Amino acid sequence: MKWDDCSILVTGGTGSFGKKFVEVLLQEYHPRRLIVFSRDELKQHEMRLSGFDEDLYPSLRYFIGDVRDADRLRRAMNDVDIAVHAAALKQISACEYNPIEAVMTNVMGARNVIEAALDMGVSKVMAVSTDKAVNPVNMYGATKLAAEKLFVQANVYSGTGPTRFSCVRYGNVLGSRGSVIPLFLEQRKNGKVTVTDPHMTRFWITLERGARFVIRCVEQMQGGEVFVPKIPSMNIMDLVKAVAPDCEVEFIGIRPGEKLHEVLISEDEARQTVELNDMFVIQPVHAWLRVKKMEGARPMSDRFRYSSDANPERLTADELKRMIAQLEDQ
């Protein structure tokens, strides 16, 4: 596929992922048209001021709308070839306290994206998911699991039509809004950081790697896959050593809806999972959604489980320090 011939829409385009995705596309892929779809006019204005201006990038469009509004999505998807769905309510505590709102945005919003893409003949639709969707214990994870299922099964609605749907699923994004690293950076000013449990582990990925992974998966998708990158894990105390080594640590206990460790691929998904050099691909369960065999793909054993505590790839404190320094320089 040729990105410079494509018209692309990204929902949640003013979020942390959306801005990095837009940056990479504009600077390296030069799409025919790139539509930032989001509901916050202030964030769109701030994004313009940060260098993403239509005068500098004539292909760039800012489209105000909410994924809860199906009619607005249909209007935004007119003449769109590729849609990347990154809009969501993501704060675990906010979703726990406002569960119906989480469903309206994360589940019904996913449905609206799917139906708008089908109605407007969009060729490829990629949804951005999370490790919280695997064996969910909180409302956010449950809504993202439902959204994943909707996107995979949406290929049935498309049938022999032009639209194909897939998902990417990865872990915590380094430096994104609401992640623990900005919290620790703020807390260290007072000399004390709060940790829920010293044994906690998490998967980590940078914004840039996440954006590039989505681009690559859009190029490879056939419809119905869930793409999972091979990314490092880190213990929370190693993270504290990297970010706030001289600070006092207060242990506050695991919060409601929080896991000790995260899982990116469960044992039950292993039967449909194949491995490539730098990613796993969970293939569709149902026969009518079977995809062509990927070159070099290796099947996984039934007992395989991709979890943050057993992950052989570990992120060290020194590596994290270098990554944070790079973020602060940007």
Backbone hydrogen bonds, N-H to C=O, Kabsch-Sander energy under -0.5 kcal/mol:
donor,donor_aa,acceptor,acceptor_aa,energy
3,W,1,M,-0.7
5,D,2,K,-1.6
6,C,3,W,-1.6
8,I,6,C,-0.5
8,I,33,R,-3.0
9,L,82,I,-2.5
10,V,35,I,-2.5
11,T,84,V,-2.2
12,G,37,F,-1.7
13,G,10,V,-0.7
13,G,37,F,-1.5
15,G,12,G,-1.8
18,G,12,G,-0.5
19,K,15,G,-2.6
20,K,16,S,-1.5
21,F,17,F,-2.9
22,V,18,G,-2.6
23,E,19,K,-2.4
24,V,20,K,-2.5
25,L,21,F,-2.2
26,L,22,V,-2.7
27,Q,23,E,-2.3
28,E,24,V,-2.0
29,Y,24,V,-0.6
29,Y,25,L,-1.8
30,H,25,L,-2.0
32,R,3,W,-0.7
32,R,6,C,-1.2
33,R,6,C,-1.5
34,L,59,S,-2.7
35,I,8,I,-3.3
36,V,34,L,-0.6
36,V,61,R,-3.1
37,F,10,V,-2.4
37,F,35,I,-0.8
38,S,36,V,-0.6
38,S,63,F,-1.8
41,E,39,R,-0.7
44,Q,40,D,-1.7
45,H,41,E,-2.3
46,E,42,L,-2.8
47,M,43,K,-2.1
48,R,44,Q,-2.0
49,L,45,H,-2.2
50,S,46,E,-1.3
51,G,48,R,-1.6
52,F,47,M,-1.8
53,D,51,G,-1.1
56,L,53,D,-0.5
57,Y,53,D,-2.5
60,L,57,Y,-2.2
61,R,34,L,-2.7
63,F,36,V,-3.2
63,F,61,R,-0.5
64,I,62,Y,-0.5
65,G,38,S,-2.1
69,D,66,D,-2.4
70,A,68,R,-0.9
73,L,69,D,-1.9
74,R,70,A,-2.3
75,R,71,D,-2.0
76,A,72,R,-2.3
77,M,73,L,-2.0
78,N,75,R,-1.1
80,V,77,M,-1.8
81,D,7,S,-2.7
82,I,7,S,-2.0
83,A,124,K,-2.6
84,V,9,L,-2.8
85,H,83,A,-0.5
85,H,126,M,-3.0
86,A,11,T,-1.1
86,A,84,V,-0.9
90,K,88,A,-0.6
95,C,91,Q,-2.4
96,E,92,I,-2.2
97,Y,93,S,-2.0
98,N,94,A,-1.8
102,A,98,N,-2.0
103,V,99,P,-2.2
104,M,100,I,-2.6
105,T,101,E,-2.2
106,N,102,A,-2.8
107,V,102,A,-0.5
107,V,103,V,-1.7
108,M,103,V,-2.6
109,G,104,M,-0.6
111,R,107,V,-2.2
112,N,108,M,-2.4
113,V,109,G,-2.3
114,I,110,A,-2.3
115,E,111,R,-2.7
116,A,112,N,-2.6
117,A,113,V,-2.3
118,L,114,I,-2.4
119,D,115,E,-2.6
120,M,116,A,-2.2
121,G,117,A,-0.7
121,G,118,L,-0.6
122,V,117,A,-2.0
123,S,81,D,-1.1
124,K,81,D,-2.0
125,V,164,R,-2.5
126,M,83,A,-2.7
127,A,166,S,-2.3
128,V,85,H,-2.5
129,S,127,A,-0.6
129,S,168,V,-3.4
131,D,170,Y,-1.4
133,A,130,T,-1.7
134,V,131,D,-1.8
135,N,133,A,-0.6
142,A,138,N,-2.2
143,T,139,M,-2.5
144,K,140,Y,-2.1
145,L,141,G,-2.3
146,A,142,A,-2.2
147,A,143,T,-2.2
148,E,144,K,-2.4
149,K,145,L,-2.4
150,L,146,A,-2.3
151,F,147,A,-2.4
152,V,148,E,-2.5
153,Q,149,K,-2.5
154,A,150,L,-1.3
155,N,152,V,-1.2
156,V,153,Q,-2.0
157,Y,153,Q,-0.8
158,S,154,A,-1.7
159,G,155,N,-1.7
161,G,158,S,-2.8
164,R,123,S,-2.1
166,S,125,V,-2.1
167,C,225,E,-2.4
168,V,127,A,-2.5
169,R,227,F,-2.9
170,Y,129,S,-0.8
172,N,203,F,-1.4
174,L,172,N,-0.6
174,L,205,I,-3.1
176,S,173,V,-1.7
179,S,176,S,-2.0
183,L,179,S,-1.0
184,F,180,V,-2.7
185,L,181,I,-2.6
186,E,182,P,-1.7
187,Q,183,L,-2.8
188,R,184,F,-2.4
189,K,186,E,-1.1
190,N,187,Q,-1.9
191,G,188,R,-0.8
192,K,187,Q,-1.1
193,V,248,E,-2.7
195,V,250,E,-3.0
200,M,197,D,-1.6
201,T,260,L,-1.9
202,R,234,M,-1.8
204,W,232,P,-2.6
205,I,172,N,-2.0
207,L,174,L,-0.6
210,G,206,T,-2.4
211,A,207,L,-2.6
212,R,208,E,-2.5
213,F,209,R,-2.3
214,V,210,G,-2.1
215,I,211,A,-2.0
216,R,212,R,-2.4
217,C,213,F,-2.5
218,V,214,V,-2.4
219,E,215,I,-1.7
220,Q,216,R,-1.4
221,M,217,C,-2.2
224,G,165,F,-3.3
226,V,282,I,-2.0
227,F,167,C,-2.9
228,V,280,F,-3.0
230,K,278,D,-2.1
231,I,229,P,-0.8
233,S,313,E,-2.2
234,M,202,R,-2.0
236,I,200,M,-2.7
237,M,198,P,-0.6
239,L,235,N,-1.6
240,V,236,I,-1.9
241,K,237,M,-2.1
242,A,238,D,-1.6
243,V,239,L,-2.3
244,A,240,V,-2.8
247,C,244,A,-1.5
248,E,191,G,-2.7
250,E,193,V,-2.8
250,E,248,E,-0.5
251,F,249,V,-0.5
252,I,195,V,-2.4
252,I,250,E,-0.6
253,G,195,V,-0.6
253,G,196,T,-1.3
258,E,255,R,-1.8
264,L,306,Y,-3.1
265,I,306,Y,-1.3
269,E,266,S,-0.6
270,A,266,S,-1.0
270,A,267,E,-0.5
271,R,267,E,-0.5
272,Q,269,E,-1.5
273,T,270,A,-1.5
274,V,281,V,-2.2
275,E,298,R,-3.1
276,L,279,M,-3.2
280,F,228,V,-3.4
281,V,274,V,-2.6
282,I,226,V,-2.9
283,Q,272,Q,-3.2
283,Q,281,V,-0.8
289,L,286,H,-1.8
290,R,287,A,-1.6
297,A,294,M,-2.1
298,R,275,E,-2.1
300,M,270,A,-0.5
300,M,273,T,-1.8
304,F,301,S,-1.6
306,Y,265,I,-2.2
307,S,305,R,-1.0
308,S,262,E,-3.0
311,N,307,S,-0.7
314,R,312,P,-0.8
315,L,233,S,-3.2
316,T,314,R,-0.6
320,L,316,T,-2.3
321,K,317,A,-2.4
322,R,318,D,-1.9
323,M,319,E,-1.9
324,I,320,L,-2.7
325,A,321,K,-2.3
326,Q,322,R,-1.8
327,L,323,M,-1.9
328,E,324,I,-2.5
329,D,325,A,-1.4
330,Q,326,Q,-0.8
330,Q,327,L,-0.7
